[in-house]
């Protein structure tokens, strides 16, 4: 059984989803790559920010 | 000029929904049919990888719907096409979600299906010329 940490699961999820979003939502390869990176950073970044918020609220 | 006309003429031939259906049944197949090898490979690796990781995390594959959330999960799982069918036949996935990683796995499987639907629609848009 594969048991990734929460963060590893977020990174894997973001990676796969960003690849598909990049390819399907933009027309040219250059824009696909840029949009994919943008989505990846938003996925991972928002997970980190929300995690810190929940940590601070729970204290 | 002439080659573009030939390309347009060949694009009009055949069953227009074939990339959509093929892309739904097999991730990336819609793009492969349109000779978009790179895009198809990336889509196939991403969606199949996500599905396999979901199974490896003992994610649940929805087989019936007892409430609205189950129905949404089943709809997402159906987006995986033949991956869903084979996983049901082979009895893959967990019956009950008992650990946290299994919950992640369940989401991976559902989202893989939803991404596959997006990719299949993208293949259809390429086929109809709505996207280049």
N, CA and C atoms of all chains as a GROMACS GRO file, in nm:
protein
  573
    1UNK      N    1   0.085  -0.121   0.000
    1UNK     CA    2   0.000   0.000   0.000
    1UNK      C    3   0.087   0.125   0.000
    2UNK      N    4   0.053   0.216  -0.087
    2UNK     CA    5   0.127   0.342  -0.099
    2UNK      C    6   0.071   0.442   0.002
    3UNK      N    7   0.158   0.491   0.091
    3UNK     CA    8   0.110   0.581   0.197
    3UNK      C    9   0.192   0.711   0.195
    4UNK      N   10   0.158   0.802   0.106
    4UNK     CA   11   0.232   0.928   0.101
    4UNK      C   12   0.193   1.019   0.217
    5UNK      N   13   0.281   1.114   0.248
    5UNK     CA   14   0.245   1.216   0.347
    5UNK      C   15   0.140   1.308   0.284
    6UNK      N   16   0.078   1.388   0.367
    6UNK     CA   17  -0.023   1.480   0.316
    6UNK      C   18   0.037   1.573   0.209
    7UNK      N   19   0.158   1.623   0.238
    7UNK     CA   20   0.220   1.715   0.143
    7UNK      C   21   0.257   1.644   0.012
    8UNK      N   22   0.309   1.522   0.023
    8UNK     CA   23   0.343   1.446  -0.099
    8UNK      C   24   0.219   1.422  -0.183
    9UNK      N   25   0.106   1.394  -0.116
    9UNK     CA   26  -0.020   1.373  -0.189
    9UNK      C   27  -0.062   1.502  -0.260
   10UNK      N   28  -0.045   1.615  -0.191
   10UNK     CA   29  -0.079   1.745  -0.253
   10UNK      C   30   0.006   1.770  -0.377
   11UNK      N   31   0.138   1.743  -0.365
   11UNK     CA   32   0.229   1.768  -0.478
   11UNK      C   33   0.195   1.676  -0.595
   12UNK      N   34   0.168   1.549  -0.569
   12UNK     CA   35   0.133   1.456  -0.677
   12UNK      C   36   0.002   1.499  -0.744
   13UNK      N   37  -0.096   1.531  -0.662
   13UNK     CA   38  -0.226   1.576  -0.715
   13UNK      C   39  -0.207   1.700  -0.802
   14UNK      N   40  -0.132   1.798  -0.750
   14UNK     CA   41  -0.110   1.923  -0.822
   14UNK      C   42  -0.037   1.898  -0.954
   15UNK      N   43   0.060   1.810  -0.950
   15UNK     CA   44   0.139   1.781  -1.070
   15UNK      C   45   0.051   1.724  -1.182
   16UNK      N   46  -0.024   1.620  -1.150
   16UNK     CA   47  -0.107   1.556  -1.252
   16UNK      C   48  -0.219   1.649  -1.301
   17UNK      N   49  -0.285   1.716  -1.208
   17UNK     CA   50  -0.395   1.805  -1.248
   17UNK      C   51  -0.342   1.922  -1.332
   18UNK      N   52  -0.224   1.975  -1.295
   18UNK     CA   53  -0.169   2.089  -1.368
   18UNK      C   54  -0.131   2.052  -1.511
   19UNK      N   55  -0.078   1.931  -1.529
   19UNK     CA   56  -0.041   1.886  -1.663
   19UNK      C   57  -0.166   1.884  -1.753
   20UNK      N   58  -0.274   1.825  -1.702
   20UNK     CA   59  -0.396   1.815  -1.783
   20UNK      C   60  -0.458   1.954  -1.804
   21UNK      N   61  -0.460   2.036  -1.700
   21UNK     CA   62  -0.514   2.172  -1.716
   21UNK      C   63  -0.434   2.250  -1.821
   22UNK      N   64  -0.302   2.241  -1.811
   22UNK     CA   65  -0.218   2.314  -1.906
   22UNK      C   66  -0.245   2.274  -2.049
   23UNK      N   67  -0.254   2.144  -2.073
   23UNK     CA   68  -0.274   2.095  -2.210
   23UNK      C   69  -0.412   2.131  -2.263
   24UNK      N   70  -0.513   2.120  -2.176
   24UNK     CA   71  -0.650   2.136  -2.226
   24UNK      C   72  -0.698   2.281  -2.228
   25UNK      N   73  -0.639   2.366  -2.147
   25UNK     CA   74  -0.694   2.502  -2.135
   25UNK      C   75  -0.620   2.607  -2.218
   26UNK      N   76  -0.510   2.571  -2.280
   26UNK     CA   77  -0.434   2.666  -2.360
   26UNK      C   78  -0.403   2.607  -2.498
   27UNK      N   79  -0.370   2.696  -2.594
   27UNK     CA   80  -0.355   2.653  -2.733
   27UNK      C   81  -0.212   2.620  -2.775
   28UNK      N   82  -0.118   2.702  -2.733
   28UNK     CA   83   0.020   2.684  -2.780
   28UNK      C   84   0.104   2.618  -2.671
   29UNK      N   85   0.208   2.542  -2.712
   29UNK     CA   86   0.291   2.473  -2.612
   29UNK      C   87   0.349   2.566  -2.506
   30UNK      N   88   0.396   2.683  -2.548
   30UNK     CA   89   0.454   2.777  -2.452
   30UNK      C   90   0.352   2.820  -2.347
   31UNK      N   91   0.230   2.851  -2.392
   31UNK     CA   92   0.124   2.894  -2.300
   31UNK      C   93   0.077   2.776  -2.214
   32UNK      N   94   0.082   2.656  -2.270
   32UNK     CA   95   0.045   2.537  -2.192
   32UNK      C   96   0.138   2.519  -2.073
   33UNK      N   97   0.270   2.532  -2.101
   33UNK     CA   98   0.369   2.515  -1.995
   33UNK      C   99   0.351   2.623  -1.888
   34UNK      N  100   0.333   2.745  -1.932
   34UNK     CA  101   0.318   2.856  -1.836
   34UNK      C  102   0.192   2.837  -1.751
   35UNK      N  103   0.082   2.798  -1.815
   35UNK     CA  104  -0.043   2.779  -1.739
   35UNK      C  105  -0.033   2.659  -1.645
   36UNK      N  106   0.036   2.554  -1.691
   36UNK     CA  107   0.056   2.437  -1.605
   36UNK      C  108   0.136   2.472  -1.480
   37UNK      N  109   0.243   2.549  -1.499
   37UNK     CA  110   0.324   2.591  -1.384
   37UNK      C  111   0.242   2.681  -1.291
   38UNK      N  112   0.165   2.770  -1.352
   38UNK     CA  113   0.078   2.860  -1.275
   38UNK      C  114  -0.020   2.781  -1.188
   39UNK      N  115  -0.084   2.680  -1.248
   39UNK     CA  116  -0.180   2.597  -1.174
   39UNK      C  117  -0.109   2.520  -1.062
   40UNK      N  118   0.009   2.467  -1.093
   40UNK     CA  119   0.083   2.389  -0.993
   40UNK      C  120   0.117   2.477  -0.872
   41UNK      N  121   0.167   2.596  -0.900
   41UNK     CA  122   0.203   2.688  -0.790
   41UNK      C  123   0.079   2.726  -0.709
   42UNK      N  124  -0.034   2.749  -0.778
   42UNK     CA  125  -0.156   2.784  -0.706
   42UNK      C  126  -0.205   2.669  -0.619
   43UNK      N  127  -0.202   2.546  -0.674
   43UNK     CA  128  -0.245   2.428  -0.597
   43UNK      C  129  -0.161   2.414  -0.470
   44UNK      N  130  -0.030   2.407  -0.489
   44UNK     CA  131   0.060   2.382  -0.376
   44UNK      C  132   0.063   2.503  -0.282
   45UNK      N  133   0.069   2.622  -0.340
   45UNK     CA  134   0.073   2.743  -0.258
   45UNK      C  135  -0.052   2.758  -0.173
   46UNK      N  136  -0.168   2.736  -0.233
   46UNK     CA  137  -0.291   2.752  -0.155
   46UNK      C  138  -0.300   2.645  -0.046
   47UNK      N  139  -0.251   2.525  -0.073
   47UNK     CA  140  -0.251   2.420   0.030
   47UNK      C  141  -0.163   2.460   0.147
   48UNK      N  142  -0.046   2.518   0.117
   48UNK     CA  143   0.046   2.560   0.224
   48UNK      C  144  -0.017   2.675   0.306
   49UNK      N  145  -0.074   2.774   0.236
   49UNK     CA  146  -0.134   2.888   0.306
   49UNK      C  147  -0.251   2.843   0.393
   50UNK      N  148  -0.339   2.760   0.337
   50UNK     CA  149  -0.454   2.713   0.415
   50UNK      C  150  -0.409   2.628   0.533
   51UNK      N  151  -0.303   2.549   0.514
   51UNK     CA  152  -0.252   2.466   0.623
   51UNK      C  153  -0.203   2.553   0.738
   52UNK      N  154  -0.129   2.659   0.705
   52UNK     CA  155  -0.081   2.749   0.810
   52UNK      C  156  -0.198   2.819   0.879
   53UNK      N  157  -0.299   2.860   0.801
   53UNK     CA  158  -0.416   2.924   0.860
   53UNK      C  159  -0.485   2.830   0.959
   54UNK      N  160  -0.504   2.705   0.918
   54UNK     CA  161  -0.570   2.609   1.007
   54UNK      C  162  -0.486   2.583   1.132
   55UNK      N  163  -0.352   2.579   1.112
   55UNK     CA  164  -0.262   2.560   1.225
   55UNK      C  165  -0.276   2.674   1.326
   56UNK      N  166  -0.280   2.797   1.274
   56UNK     CA  167  -0.289   2.913   1.362
   56UNK      C  168  -0.426   2.922   1.431
   57UNK      N  169  -0.533   2.884   1.356
   57UNK     CA  170  -0.667   2.886   1.415
   57UNK      C  171  -0.679   2.781   1.526
   58UNK      N  172  -0.615   2.666   1.504
   58UNK     CA  173  -0.628   2.556   1.601
   58UNK      C  174  -0.549   2.580   1.729
   59UNK      N  175  -0.456   2.675   1.727
   59UNK     CA  176  -0.372   2.697   1.847
   59UNK      C  177  -0.451   2.763   1.959
   60UNK      N  178  -0.081   2.580  -4.912
   60UNK     CA  179  -0.222   2.610  -4.940
   60UNK      C  180  -0.298   2.482  -4.973
   61UNK      N  181  -0.241   2.409  -5.073
   61UNK     CA  182  -0.308   2.284  -5.112
   61UNK      C  183  -0.304   2.182  -4.999
   62UNK      N  184  -0.191   2.178  -4.927
   62UNK     CA  185  -0.181   2.081  -4.818
   62UNK      C  186  -0.279   2.115  -4.705
   63UNK      N  187  -0.302   2.245  -4.685
   63UNK     CA  188  -0.399   2.286  -4.582
   63UNK      C  189  -0.540   2.243  -4.621
   64UNK      N  190  -0.571   2.256  -4.752
   64UNK     CA  191  -0.704   2.214  -4.798
   64UNK      C  192  -0.720   2.063  -4.781
   65UNK      N  193  -0.612   1.987  -4.813
   65UNK     CA  194  -0.617   1.842  -4.795
   65UNK      C  195  -0.638   1.807  -4.648
   66UNK      N  196  -0.568   1.883  -4.561
   66UNK     CA  197  -0.581   1.857  -4.417
   66UNK      C  198  -0.724   1.883  -4.371
   67UNK      N  199  -0.781   1.996  -4.419
   67UNK     CA  200  -0.919   2.029  -4.383
   67UNK      C  201  -1.016   1.923  -4.434
   68UNK      N  202  -0.991   1.877  -4.558
   68UNK     CA  203  -1.080   1.776  -4.616
   68UNK      C  204  -1.072   1.645  -4.537
   69UNK      N  205  -0.949   1.606  -4.499
   69UNK     CA  206  -0.936   1.481  -4.424
   69UNK      C  207  -0.994   1.494  -4.283
   70UNK      N  208  -0.990   1.619  -4.228
   70UNK     CA  209  -1.045   1.640  -4.094
   70UNK      C  210  -1.196   1.628  -4.093
   71UNK      N  211  -1.259   1.656  -4.209
   71UNK     CA  212  -1.404   1.647  -4.215
   71UNK      C  213  -1.454   1.504  -4.229
   72UNK      N  214  -1.365   1.413  -4.265
   72UNK     CA  215  -1.407   1.275  -4.286
   72UNK      C  216  -1.418   1.202  -4.152
   73UNK      N  217  -1.496   1.094  -4.154
   73UNK     CA  218  -1.501   1.008  -4.036
   73UNK      C  219  -1.601   1.054  -3.932
   74UNK      N  220  -1.611   0.971  -3.830
   74UNK     CA  221  -1.705   0.994  -3.720
   74UNK      C  222  -1.649   1.103  -3.629
   75UNK      N  223  -1.720   1.213  -3.619
   75UNK     CA  224  -1.667   1.332  -3.550
   75UNK      C  225  -1.651   1.310  -3.400
   76UNK      N  226  -1.730   1.220  -3.343
   76UNK     CA  227  -1.725   1.198  -3.198
   76UNK      C  228  -1.626   1.088  -3.157
   77UNK      N  229  -1.554   1.032  -3.256
   77UNK     CA  230  -1.460   0.923  -3.224
   77UNK      C  231  -1.352   0.965  -3.124
   78UNK      N  232  -1.285   1.080  -3.142
   78UNK     CA  233  -1.184   1.121  -3.041
   78UNK      C  234  -1.244   1.141  -2.902
   79UNK      N  235  -1.367   1.191  -2.896
   79UNK     CA  236  -1.434   1.212  -2.768
   79UNK      C  237  -1.456   1.078  -2.697
   80UNK      N  238  -1.511   0.982  -2.771
   80UNK     CA  239  -1.542   0.852  -2.711
   80UNK      C  240  -1.414   0.775  -2.678
   81UNK      N  241  -1.318   0.778  -2.774
   81UNK     CA  242  -1.191   0.707  -2.750
   81UNK      C  243  -1.116   0.769  -2.633
   82UNK      N  244  -1.119   0.902  -2.624
   82UNK     CA  245  -1.052   0.971  -2.514
   82UNK      C  246  -1.115   0.940  -2.380
   83UNK      N  247  -1.246   0.919  -2.380
   83UNK     CA  248  -1.314   0.883  -2.255
   83UNK      C  249  -1.280   0.739  -2.216
   84UNK      N  250  -1.284   0.649  -2.313
   84UNK     CA  251  -1.259   0.507  -2.282
   84UNK      C  252  -1.115   0.483  -2.241
   85UNK      N  253  -1.020   0.541  -2.314
   85UNK     CA  254  -0.877   0.523  -2.284
   85UNK      C  255  -0.813   0.661  -2.273
   86UNK      N  256  -0.762   0.698  -2.156
   86UNK     CA  257  -0.703   0.831  -2.141
   86UNK      C  258  -0.594   0.859  -2.245
   87UNK      N  259  -0.607   0.970  -2.316
   87UNK     CA  260  -0.508   1.011  -2.416
   87UNK      C  261  -0.536   0.959  -2.555
   88UNK      N  262  -0.626   0.862  -2.568
   88UNK     CA  263  -0.650   0.800  -2.699
   88UNK      C  264  -0.710   0.899  -2.799
   89UNK      N  265  -0.791   0.992  -2.751
   89UNK     CA  266  -0.849   1.092  -2.840
   89UNK      C  267  -0.743   1.178  -2.905
   90UNK      N  268  -0.641   1.214  -2.827
   90UNK     CA  269  -0.532   1.294  -2.882
   90UNK      C  270  -0.443   1.209  -2.973
   91UNK      N  271  -0.424   1.082  -2.938
   91UNK     CA  272  -0.345   0.994  -3.025
   91UNK      C  273  -0.411   0.981  -3.162
   92UNK      N  274  -0.544   0.970  -3.164
   92UNK     CA  275  -0.616   0.959  -3.292
   92UNK      C  276  -0.595   1.082  -3.379
   93UNK      N  277  -0.575   1.195  -3.314
   93UNK     CA  278  -0.554   1.321  -3.388
   93UNK      C  279  -0.405   1.349  -3.410
   94UNK      N  280  -0.323   1.248  -3.381
   94UNK     CA  281  -0.177   1.255  -3.399
   94UNK      C  282  -0.112   1.362  -3.312
   95UNK      N  283  -0.171   1.388  -3.198
   95UNK     CA  284  -0.110   1.478  -3.099
   95UNK      C  285  -0.038   1.388  -2.999
   96UNK      N  286   0.076   1.335  -3.041
   96UNK     CA  287   0.143   1.230  -2.963
   96UNK      C  288   0.191   1.281  -2.827
   97UNK      N  289   0.252   1.398  -2.827
   97UNK     CA  290   0.306   1.453  -2.702
   97UNK      C  291   0.197   1.481  -2.600
   98UNK      N  292   0.094   1.550  -2.645
   98UNK     CA  293  -0.017   1.584  -2.555
   98UNK      C  294  -0.085   1.456  -2.505
   99UNK      N  295  -0.107   1.363  -2.598
   99UNK     CA  296  -0.173   1.238  -2.561
   99UNK      C  297  -0.093   1.160  -2.457
  100UNK      N  298   0.039   1.155  -2.476
  100UNK     CA  299   0.124   1.082  -2.381
  100UNK      C  300   0.119   1.146  -2.243
  101UNK      N  301   0.130   1.279  -2.239
  101UNK     CA  302   0.126   1.348  -2.109
  101UNK      C  303  -0.008   1.328  -2.039
  102UNK      N  304  -0.116   1.335  -2.117
  102UNK     CA  305  -0.249   1.314  -2.059
  102UNK      C  306  -0.263   1.171  -2.008
  103UNK      N  307  -0.219   1.075  -2.089
  103UNK     CA  308  -0.230   0.934  -2.049
  103UNK      C  309  -0.149   0.907  -1.922
  104UNK      N  310  -0.025   0.955  -1.919
  104UNK     CA  311   0.060   0.932  -1.801
  104UNK      C  312  -0.002   0.997  -1.677
  105UNK      N  313  -0.053   1.119  -1.693
  105UNK     CA  314  -0.110   1.191  -1.578
  105UNK      C  315  -0.235   1.120  -1.525
  106UNK      N  316  -0.328   1.088  -1.614
  106UNK     CA  317  -0.456   1.032  -1.569
  106UNK      C  318  -0.440   0.888  -1.522
  107UNK      N  319  -0.367   0.807  -1.598
  107UNK     CA  320  -0.346   0.668  -1.554
  107UNK      C  321  -0.263   0.667  -1.425
  108UNK      N  322  -0.161   0.755  -1.419
  108UNK     CA  323  -0.080   0.763  -1.298
  108UNK      C  324  -0.163   0.800  -1.177
  109UNK      N  325  -0.252   0.896  -1.194
  109UNK     CA  326  -0.337   0.939  -1.083
  109UNK      C  327  -0.430   0.826  -1.040
  110UNK      N  328  -0.485   0.755  -1.138
  110UNK     CA  329  -0.577   0.645  -1.108
  110UNK      C  330  -0.502   0.533  -1.034
  111UNK      N  331  -0.384   0.497  -1.085
  111UNK     CA  332  -0.305   0.388  -1.025
  111UNK      C  333  -0.263   0.425  -0.882
  112UNK      N  334  -0.221   0.551  -0.863
  112UNK     CA  335  -0.184   0.595  -0.728
  112UNK      C  336  -0.306   0.588  -0.635
  113UNK      N  337  -0.421   0.626  -0.687
  113UNK     CA  338  -0.544   0.617  -0.607
  113UNK      C  339  -0.573   0.474  -0.564
  114UNK      N  340  -0.555   0.380  -0.656
  114UNK     CA  341  -0.575   0.239  -0.623
  114UNK      C  342  -0.470   0.193  -0.522
  115UNK      N  343  -0.343   0.236  -0.546
  115UNK     CA  344  -0.233   0.197  -0.456
  115UNK      C  345  -0.254   0.251  -0.315
  116UNK      N  346  -0.326   0.363  -0.304
  116UNK     CA  347  -0.355   0.420  -0.171
  116UNK      C  348  -0.480   0.356  -0.110
  117UNK      N  349  -0.529   0.248  -0.172
  117UNK     CA  350  -0.650   0.178  -0.125
  117UNK      C  351  -0.772   0.269  -0.131
  118UNK      N  352  -0.778   0.350  -0.238
  118UNK     CA  353  -0.895   0.436  -0.257
  118UNK      C  354  -1.018   0.353  -0.291
  119UNK      N  355  -1.134   0.410  -0.262
  119UNK     CA  356  -1.260   0.340  -0.287
  119UNK      C  357  -1.308   0.370  -0.428
  120UNK      N  358  -1.356   0.266  -0.496
  120UNK     CA  359  -1.419   0.285  -0.626
  120UNK      C  360  -1.569   0.271  -0.607
  121UNK      N  361  -1.641   0.377  -0.639
  121UNK     CA  362  -1.785   0.378  -0.617
  121UNK      C  363  -1.854   0.280  -0.713
  122UNK      N  364  -1.941   0.198  -0.657
  122UNK     CA  365  -2.014   0.103  -0.741
  122UNK      C  366  -2.164   0.129  -0.738
  123UNK      N  367  -2.209   0.196  -0.635
  123UNK     CA  368  -2.352   0.228  -0.626
  123UNK      C  369  -2.366   0.361  -0.553
  124UNK      N  370  -2.484   0.419  -0.566
  124UNK     CA  371  -2.507   0.551  -0.506
  124UNK      C  372  -2.618   0.542  -0.403
  125UNK      N  373  -2.582   0.564  -0.276
  125UNK     CA  374  -2.682   0.563  -0.169
  125UNK      C  375  -2.726   0.704  -0.132
  126UNK      N  376  -2.641   0.802  -0.162
  126UNK     CA  377  -2.679   0.941  -0.139
  126UNK      C  378  -2.618   1.028  -0.249
  127UNK      N  379  -2.639   1.158  -0.237
  127UNK     CA  380  -2.596   1.250  -0.344
  127UNK      C  381  -2.443   1.249  -0.359
  128UNK      N  382  -2.371   1.245  -0.247
  128UNK     CA  383  -2.225   1.246  -0.254
  128UNK      C  384  -2.172   1.121  -0.323
  129UNK      N  385  -2.236   1.006  -0.293
  129UNK     CA  386  -2.198   0.881  -0.361
  129UNK      C  387  -2.224   0.892  -0.511
  130UNK      N  388  -2.335   0.956  -0.545
  130UNK     CA  389  -2.372   0.972  -0.686
  130UNK      C  390  -2.267   1.056  -0.759
  131UNK      N  391  -2.222   1.163  -0.694
  131UNK     CA  392  -2.119   1.248  -0.754
  131UNK      C  393  -1.987   1.172  -0.768
  132UNK      N  394  -1.955   1.094  -0.666
  132UNK     CA  395  -1.833   1.012  -0.672
  132UNK      C  396  -1.840   0.910  -0.784
  133UNK      N  397  -1.957   0.847  -0.799
  133UNK     CA  398  -1.976   0.750  -0.906
  133UNK      C  399  -1.963   0.816  -1.043
  134UNK      N  400  -2.021   0.935  -1.056
  134UNK     CA  401  -2.011   1.009  -1.184
  134UNK      C  402  -1.866   1.039  -1.216
  135UNK      N  403  -1.790   1.080  -1.115
  135UNK     CA  404  -1.647   1.107  -1.136
  135UNK      C  405  -1.572   0.981  -1.174
  136UNK      N  406  -1.600   0.871  -1.106
  136UNK     CA  407  -1.531   0.745  -1.135
  136UNK      C  408  -1.561   0.696  -1.277
  137UNK      N  409  -1.686   0.716  -1.321
  137UNK     CA  410  -1.724   0.672  -1.456
  137UNK      C  411  -1.645   0.745  -1.564
  138UNK      N  412  -1.594   0.863  -1.531
  138UNK     CA  413  -1.512   0.937  -1.626
  138UNK      C  414  -1.384   0.865  -1.662
  139UNK      N  415  -1.345   0.767  -1.582
  139UNK     CA  416  -1.221   0.692  -1.612
  139UNK      C  417  -1.237   0.592  -1.725
  140UNK      N  418  -1.358   0.572  -1.773
  140UNK     CA  419  -1.381   0.484  -1.887
  140UNK      C  420  -1.345   0.340  -1.858
  141UNK      N  421  -1.260   0.282  -1.940
  141UNK     CA  422  -1.226   0.140  -1.926
  141UNK      C  423  -1.145   0.111  -1.799
  142UNK      N  424  -1.072   0.212  -1.749
  142UNK     CA  425  -1.000   0.192  -1.622
  142UNK      C  426  -1.099   0.157  -1.511
  143UNK      N  427  -1.213   0.225  -1.512
  143UNK     CA  428  -1.317   0.198  -1.412
  143UNK      C  429  -1.372   0.056  -1.430
  144UNK      N  430  -1.400   0.021  -1.555
  144UNK     CA  431  -1.458  -0.111  -1.583
  144UNK      C  432  -1.362  -0.222  -1.539
  145UNK      N  433  -1.235  -0.211  -1.579
  145UNK     CA  434  -1.138  -0.315  -1.544
  145UNK      C  435  -1.115  -0.321  -1.393
  146UNK      N  436  -1.112  -0.207  -1.329
  146UNK     CA  437  -1.090  -0.209  -1.184
  146UNK      C  438  -1.208  -0.272  -1.112
  147UNK      N  439  -1.328  -0.254  -1.166
  147UNK     CA  440  -1.445  -0.321  -1.106
  147UNK      C  441  -1.438  -0.471  -1.129
  148UNK      N  442  -1.399  -0.510  -1.252
  148UNK     CA  443  -1.391  -0.653  -1.283
  148UNK      C  444  -1.285  -0.721  -1.197
  149UNK      N  445  -1.170  -0.654  -1.181
  149UNK     CA  446  -1.060  -0.712  -1.104
  149UNK      C  447  -1.076  -0.693  -0.953
  150UNK      N  448  -1.178  -0.622  -0.914
  150UNK     CA  449  -1.203  -0.601  -0.770
  150UNK      C  450  -1.099  -0.514  -0.702
  151UNK      N  451  -1.044  -0.420  -0.777
  151UNK     CA  452  -0.943  -0.331  -0.719
  151UNK      C  453  -1.009  -0.224  -0.632
  152UNK      N  454  -0.926  -0.162  -0.548
  152UNK     CA  455  -0.979  -0.057  -0.461
  152UNK      C  456  -1.040  -0.115  -0.334
  153UNK      N  457  -1.058  -0.028  -0.237
  153UNK     CA  458  -1.111  -0.072  -0.107
  153UNK      C  459  -1.263  -0.061  -0.104
  154UNK      N  460  -1.325  -0.147  -0.024
  154UNK     CA  461  -1.471  -0.138  -0.006
  154UNK      C  462  -1.506  -0.024   0.088
  155UNK      N  463  -1.424  -0.009   0.192
  155UNK     CA  464  -1.446   0.095   0.292
  155UNK      C  465  -1.319   0.179   0.308
  156UNK      N  466  -1.338   0.308   0.327
  156UNK     CA  467  -1.224   0.396   0.353
  156UNK      C  468  -1.195   0.392   0.503
  157UNK      N  469  -1.076   0.338   0.538
  157UNK     CA  470  -1.047   0.321   0.681
  157UNK      C  471  -0.928   0.404   0.728
  158UNK      N  472  -0.841   0.443   0.636
  158UNK     CA  473  -0.726   0.524   0.675
  158UNK      C  474  -0.725   0.653   0.592
  159UNK      N  475  -0.646   0.750   0.638
  159UNK     CA  476  -0.645   0.880   0.572
  159UNK      C  477  -0.599   0.871   0.427
  160UNK      N  478  -0.495   0.790   0.404
  160UNK     CA  479  -0.444   0.781   0.267
  160UNK      C  480  -0.548   0.720   0.172
  161UNK      N  481  -0.636   0.635   0.225
  161UNK     CA  482  -0.742   0.579   0.141
  161UNK      C  483  -0.840   0.688   0.098
  162UNK      N  484  -0.859   0.785   0.186
  162UNK     CA  485  -0.946   0.899   0.149
  162UNK      C  486  -0.880   0.981   0.038
  163UNK      N  487  -0.748   1.003   0.051
  163UNK     CA  488  -0.676   1.071  -0.058
  163UNK      C  489  -0.692   0.990  -0.187
  164UNK      N  490  -0.675   0.860  -0.176
  164UNK     CA  491  -0.682   0.773  -0.294
  164UNK      C  492  -0.817   0.780  -0.363
  165UNK      N  493  -0.924   0.784  -0.282
  165UNK     CA  494  -1.059   0.796  -0.338
  165UNK      C  495  -1.072   0.925  -0.419
  166UNK      N  496  -1.017   1.034  -0.366
  166UNK     CA  497  -1.023   1.162  -0.438
  166UNK      C  498  -0.938   1.156  -0.566
  167UNK      N  499  -0.823   1.091  -0.557
  167UNK     CA  500  -0.738   1.077  -0.676
  167UNK      C  501  -0.815   1.008  -0.789
  168UNK      N  502  -0.886   0.901  -0.753
  168UNK     CA  503  -0.959   0.825  -0.856
  168UNK      C  504  -1.071   0.909  -0.916
  169UNK      N  505  -1.146   0.980  -0.832
  169UNK     CA  506  -1.256   1.064  -0.882
  169UNK      C  507  -1.201   1.176  -0.971
  170UNK      N  508  -1.094   1.242  -0.924
  170UNK     CA  509  -1.041   1.354  -1.002
  170UNK      C  510  -0.977   1.305  -1.132
  171UNK      N  511  -0.916   1.186  -1.131
  171UNK     CA  512  -0.863   1.130  -1.255
  171UNK      C  513  -0.975   1.115  -1.358
  172UNK      N  514  -1.091   1.071  -1.313
  172UNK     CA  515  -1.206   1.058  -1.403
  172UNK      C  516  -1.252   1.193  -1.456
  173UNK      N  517  -1.257   1.293  -1.370
  173UNK     CA  518  -1.300   1.426  -1.414
  173UNK      C  519  -1.200   1.487  -1.512
  174UNK      N  520  -1.071   1.468  -1.482
  174UNK     CA  521  -0.969   1.519  -1.575
  174UNK      C  522  -0.977   1.448  -1.709
  175UNK      N  523  -1.012   1.319  -1.705
  175UNK     CA  524  -1.023   1.244  -1.830
  175UNK      C  525  -1.137   1.298  -1.916
  176UNK      N  526  -1.246   1.338  -1.852
  176UNK     CA  527  -1.358   1.397  -1.926
  176UNK      C  528  -1.314   1.528  -1.991
  177UNK      N  529  -1.239   1.610  -1.915
  177UNK     CA  530  -1.188   1.737  -1.970
  177UNK      C  531  -1.099   1.709  -2.091
  178UNK      N  532  -1.011   1.609  -2.078
  178UNK     CA  533  -0.919   1.575  -2.187
  178UNK      C  534  -0.995   1.524  -2.309
  179UNK      N  535  -1.100   1.444  -2.286
  179UNK     CA  536  -1.178   1.391  -2.398
  179UNK      C  537  -1.251   1.505  -2.471
  180UNK      N  538  -1.303   1.600  -2.395
  180UNK     CA  539  -1.370   1.715  -2.457
  180UNK      C  540  -1.268   1.799  -2.535
  181UNK      N  541  -1.146   1.808  -2.482
  181UNK     CA  542  -1.040   1.882  -2.552
  181UNK      C  543  -1.010   1.814  -2.686
  182UNK      N  544  -1.005   1.681  -2.685
  182UNK     CA  545  -0.982   1.606  -2.811
  182UNK      C  546  -1.095   1.634  -2.910
  183UNK      N  547  -1.217   1.640  -2.858
  183UNK     CA  548  -1.332   1.669  -2.944
  183UNK      C  549  -1.321   1.811  -3.004
  184UNK      N  550  -1.278   1.905  -2.922
  184UNK     CA  551  -1.260   2.042  -2.971
  184UNK      C  552  -1.151   2.050  -3.078
  185UNK      N  553  -1.046   1.971  -3.060
  185UNK     CA  554  -0.941   1.966  -3.163
  185UNK      C  555  -0.996   1.907  -3.292
  186UNK      N  556  -1.079   1.805  -3.277
  186UNK     CA  557  -1.137   1.737  -3.394
  186UNK      C  558  -1.230   1.828  -3.473
  187UNK      N  559  -1.309   1.907  -3.400
  187UNK     CA  560  -1.405   1.994  -3.469
  187UNK      C  561  -1.340   2.124  -3.517
  188UNK      N  562  -1.216   2.150  -3.476
  188UNK     CA  563  -1.148   2.272  -3.519
  188UNK      C  564  -1.171   2.390  -3.428
  189UNK      N  565  -1.245   2.367  -3.316
  189UNK     CA  566  -1.269   2.476  -3.221
  189UNK      C  567  -1.140   2.517  -3.152
  190UNK      N  568  -1.046   2.420  -3.144
  190UNK     CA  569  -0.915   2.448  -3.084
  190UNK      C  570  -0.809   2.399  -3.180
  191UNK      N  571  -0.696   2.470  -3.186
  191UNK     CA  572  -0.590   2.430  -3.279
  191UNK      C  573  -0.482   2.350  -3.208
   0.00000   0.00000   0.00000
